[in-house]
Amino acid sequence: MSTSPDRPHTGLVVAIDGPSGSGKSSTSRGVAVRLGLRYLDTGAMFRAITWWMLRAGVDVHDAATVAARADEAKIESGTDPLAPTITVDGEDVALAIRAEDVNAAVSPVSAVPEVRARLLELQRETIREATADGGIVVEGRDIGSVVAPDAQVKVYLTADPAARAARRAAEEGGSDVAATEQSLLARDKIDSGRTTAPLVRADGAAHLDTTAYTLDEVIDQVVALVDSAA
């Protein structure tokens, strides 16, 4: 296992995309720790604004209303990979955004162009700040294609649907694996089919199927990609 937090990576952006359950979060945080970089979970930002919409009583299936209120919530993301944070109007929502009501609502909210434009601005601001004195690993579904198309390293993670479902069910405390798999596949269809910033493998992204690998092995492979790009 290689470790390289002492190597210079000033200005480095590592973009890691892929569907739910492919291992993006664990991999991204592990790579950031290994390389001494910052870390940004853009998916948490979409969940945060979805949580805010639900608490504000917004009909998440009414795109016009969601768009009209997209600028109201103050969303802040902490970028320490060992202790990432997400707050809305100063309130810690790290646990709240993983609730089932947010799971069910995040896709329609994420598909609204005004929401994506608002969060894109925040994401790029965070990347600029992080790269000014180091670098950052950014995970999501459109990082290499939209958010940071000039990222020096782009990775597209996938995994067998059954493996993805088992991982997600374990994260959620033993949820029904079959039902989880159907939910993930439905989310894939929405994410890949939306008009604005769909889930795609970005040009130049290395494809890594994580099904057969341990987390450490996946992190090793991504770190190797960063080393080869240095």
C-alpha positions, 0 to 999 in steps of 0.5 A: 500500500502506497502512502504519499501525503508528503508529495506536492499536489498543489492545484491538483483536482481529482474528479471521481464520478459514478453511480450510487454504491460504486464506492465513490465516497469511501474511495474519494475520502481514502485518496484524499487522506492518502495524498493530503488533499481536501475532499468534497462530496457534491452529492451531500450538497444536493441532499442538503438542498433537498432536505431544505426544500422538504423542510420548507414545504416545497413540492419537490415535483414542482420544478418551477417552485424548486427553481424559484427557491434554489438560492434561499438555503445557505449550504456550506461543505467542510472539506476535511476528508477525516471529518467532512461536514455539511450544514444548511443555514448553520445547522449540521444536517449530515445525518438528516440528509440520509433519511428516507424522505431525502432519498426519495426526493433528491432525484427530482430536485437534482434534475432542476437546472437552477439547482444544479447551477446554484450548486455548481457555483458553490462547488467551483468556489470550493475547488478554487479555494482548495487548489489555491494552497493544495488540491482536492478530490471531488466526487459526484456524478458530473465532476469530470464532465461539468464541474471540473472538466479540466481536472488532471485526474478523472475516474469513473467508478462502477460496480455490479448492481448486486454489489452496489446494493449490498454495500448501500444496504449495509451502510443503511443498517441492513436494508432489503438488498433486493429493494435497494438494488431496484432503487439504485437502478431507478436512480441510475435511469434518472441520473443518466437520462436527465437533460442537465448534467447527466451521469456520464463517463467524462472524456479522458476518465479512467474506468474502474470497476470496483466489484472485485476489489477491496477498498484499499485496492481501489484507493491504491489504483486511484493513487497510482493514476494520480502518480502517473499524471504528476 
